[in-house]
Amino acid sequence: MGRVVVFAVLSLGLLAGCFGNLAPLPSVHPLVTVLGKVRDAVTGEGIEGAQVRLRDFPECFDLTASDGSFFLPRVPSGRQVFVVHSLGYAPKSEAVDIPGNVSSFSLTIELAPLLGKLVGYVWDEEGNPVPGALVTFNGTYTTTTGKDGSFTLSGLPVGKGVLVVEKEGFVPSTVEVAITENAVTVVEVVLTHPAPQKACGTMSGEGDRVGRDL
């Protein structure tokens, strides 16, 4: 029995010595810094204020900067699921394989914008349609009214936007419009004529009369 115990002790000592000469085992999931960007799938522009979060590590998240960039330090390598939310866009979950043999990793995630449709009618003060008016939404989407004063803009981003309607001989009209996902928003715009101005001659005559009275 004593020999068995001595042998066991010697064996453990030999094993410890062997493992002591080996390099330390690497971490199961090395930590990696993720430098990423969230951009619009249609325009390619960066999306500001989008929330990027790891599904399995909720405490690991960031909000994108004005150019759509985000920074996530100490992300475990391996397959990770990035969950991204932003107002006016469909939420997205994207599985990414993070390599463990690098210190940093670049990632780009595209979000599909939620889109809606805008249908409108442009009238004058007498209720007549105004054809050929220039219609602009958010300074990017443009069209002109038809003979019946109607217009249609499709593929508009969801949320509030500014609609501007212009036509020569009328005062430009600016309207705030809310675009709803997968729905048609209808708006009516009335263009007015500029107010008539007093003739200069009349004003001069009144001034001369006042001067004579004084």
Number of C-alpha atoms within 10 A of each C-alpha: 5 7 8 9 10 10 11 12 11 12 12 11 11 12 10 11 11 10 10 10 8 8 7 8 6 7 8 10 13 17 20 21 18 19 15 17 23 28 21 16 14 10 9 11 14 22 22 19 19 25 18 26 20 20 17 11 13 10 9 14 19 18 21 22 16 12 14 20 21 23 16 19 15 13 20 18 20 16 11 17 17 19 19 24 17 19 15 18 22 13 16 16 16 13 12 13 10 23 17 18 10 12 13 17 16 11 13 13 19 19 23 16 21 19 19 20 19 20 14 16 19 24 18 15 10 9 10 12 20 21 18 19 23 16 22 18 20 15 11 7 13 16 15 19 21 16 12 14 20 20 22 18 19 12 14 21 20 20 16 13 16 13 20 18 23 17 18 10 10 17 15 17 15 14 13 13 17 16 22 19 19 13 12 15 17 14 16 12 18 19 22 16 12 10 8 6 6 8 8 8 9 10 10 11 11 11 12 12 10 10 9 8 7 6
